[in-house]
Amino acid sequence: MARRSTMLSRRGLLTGAAAIGGTAALSGGLSACGAASATDPDQIQFWTLLSGGDGGTMADMIAKATGSGAAYDVKTTTLVWGEPYYTKLAMAATGGRPPELAIMHASRVPGYVPGGLLDSWDVSRLEELGVSQDDFPEDVWRKGMVGENVYAVALDAHPTVMMFNPEICDKAGVLDSDGKLRATESPEEFVDLVSQVGGVTKGSPPLSYGYLGDGSQMFRLFYTFYTQHGAAMTFPQGGRAEIDDDIAVASLQLMQRLLDGKLALQRNDYAAALAEFATGRSGMLFTGVWELRSVKEAGVPFDMTTIPTLFGTPATYADSHAFVLPHQSEVDEHRRDLTYQFVADLLKGSYDWATAGHIPAYLPVTESPDYAKLMPQSNYAQAVQQVNYDPAAWFTGSGSNFHAGFGNAVQPALMTGKDAAGAVDAFRTRINGLLKTQNPVDPDGTWTS
């Protein structure tokens, strides 16, 4: 990998950091959340975007890691999810007050490595602590790499999955002898299965899927179907988007077919779809693994599985929460050693993270007998071996405007059930426009990998 010989000016980096992080304004100074206090050499500053149940689970994991005679202390700062978080993380890395460690979606790494916003991980130091490349699914590990260097170490994979109500599905006769959904291997077989469930839900559509105003929801399901064709999208900087039109149209048309008002409501948002399923009005739900806790708390009977392979290739859309090292202009080697130890301890203790619904990326956890007994998590654990992330580009990833742009392009087609080809054309046009725009933290385009 060749890296530019000169870094951007601080002013240029700050401008670019705000651009790749989003348009959110920053309030207050960065120093309030900056590097660890010089008076406590054993303290690690750790930034996360994890809130709600995820935040509570992470707090428990940190308490367990630090409460057993650990050599380090951890000060956690939780910031607002999405653009505000990524803006502030980028600004901290350019402003000289970064934390020792941060959580980042793996899909955002390609936009942050240019310009030196992240430091790379020393794989040999991880190996000394019992964490190696072989301990992760290949695609999950590789997603944290740019060129030959590792910039993100995944904590998990959090894929789009399907929940189902076993009581409703049993009445519909669509469960096998093991109490799992009957296998379907084509769109026609899946539509038939959903229709059978509809014979039980009657007054309410059998499948819940909310997408209105939510580009992420639209892209997650679309890209699951697209990659199940054995295809991928490529967005070469300065070039043109490489998208298979026939596959993209077929994927979008299946979504339209499901959103016919009978199988699933044609116009439904995320919260309403989740409420339908959580109150027992529907028998199936397309959602993310992160909703496991909320559905469990609702008290409705449910199980979970991967989205059926309907186009030949097992594949699902996913992202990963990953550990990154925000760039330190002067590395404190003692704190960095402690940071490596802290990350290794969290990975080894990530069975607890599975209680939040996410699939731990550390294979010794997911391949353990204890995890095999964890229900329904172990029922969709295989999804970690078939993940597909956003196409790599500086403008893609969770919390970016990429998903919103996709939603703007395809939502009219989903609402009307018409012109899937036109929606794909509109999406392509948006991406080609972005590909003509240089990464704001790499305006000279001198980074190669």
Stockholm file with secondary structure:
# STOCKHOLM 1.0

chainA/1-449         MARRSTMLSRRGLLTGAAAIGGTAALSGGLSACGAASATDPDQIQFWTLLSGGDGGTMADMIAKATGSGAAYDVKTTTLVWGEPYYTKLAMAATGGRPPELAIMHASRVPGYVPGGLLDSWDVSRLEELGVSQDDFPEDVWRKGMVGENVYAVALDAHPTVMMFNPEICDKAGVLDSDGKLRATESPEEFVDLVSQVGGVTKGSPPLSYGYLGDGSQMFRLFYTFYTQHGAAMTFPQGGRAEIDDDIAVASLQLMQRLLDGKLALQRNDYAAALAEFATGRSGMLFTGVWELRSVKEAGVPFDMTTIPTLFGTPATYADSHAFVLPHQSEVDEHRRDLTYQFVADLLKGSYDWATAGHIPAYLPVTESPDYAKLMPQSNYAQAVQQVNYDPAAWFTGSGSNFHAGFGNAVQPALMTGKDAAGAVDAFRTRINGLLKTQNPVDPDGTWTS
#=GR chainA/1-449 SS CCCCSSCCCHHHHHHHHHHHHCSCCCCSCSGGGCSCCTTCTTEEEEEECCCHHHHHHHHHHHHHHHSSSCSCEEEEEECCTTHHHHHHHHHHHHHTCCCSEEEEEGGGHHHHTTTTCEECBCHHHHHHTTCCGGGSCHHHHHHTEETTEECCEESEEEEEEEEECHHHHHHTTCBCTTSSBCCCCSHHHHHHHHHHHHHHHTTSCSEECCCTTCHHHHHHHHHHHHHTTTCCCBCCTTSCCBCCHHHHHHHHHHHHHHCSSSSSCSSCCHHHHHHHHHTTSCSEEEEEGGGHHHHHHHTCCCEEEECCCCSSSCCEEEECEEEEEECCSSCCHHHHHHHHHHHHHHHHTTHHHHTTTCEESCHHHHTSHHHHTSTTGGGSGGGGGSEECCCCCTTCSTTSSHHHHHHHHHHHHHHHSCCHHHHHHHHHHHHHHHHTSCCTTCTTCCCCC
#=GC SS_cons         CCCCSSCCCHHHHHHHHHHHHCSCCCCSCSGGGCSCCTTCTTEEEEEECCCHHHHHHHHHHHHHHHSSSCSCEEEEEECCTTHHHHHHHHHHHHHTCCCSEEEEEGGGHHHHTTTTCEECBCHHHHHHTTCCGGGSCHHHHHHTEETTEECCEESEEEEEEEEECHHHHHHTTCBCTTSSBCCCCSHHHHHHHHHHHHHHHTTSCSEECCCTTCHHHHHHHHHHHHHTTTCCCBCCTTSCCBCCHHHHHHHHHHHHHHCSSSSSCSSCCHHHHHHHHHTTSCSEEEEEGGGHHHHHHHTCCCEEEECCCCSSSCCEEEECEEEEEECCSSCCHHHHHHHHHHHHHHHHTTHHHHTTTCEESCHHHHTSHHHHTSTTGGGSGGGGGSEECCCCCTTCSTTSSHHHHHHHHHHHHHHHSCCHHHHHHHHHHHHHHHHTSCCTTCTTCCCCC
//
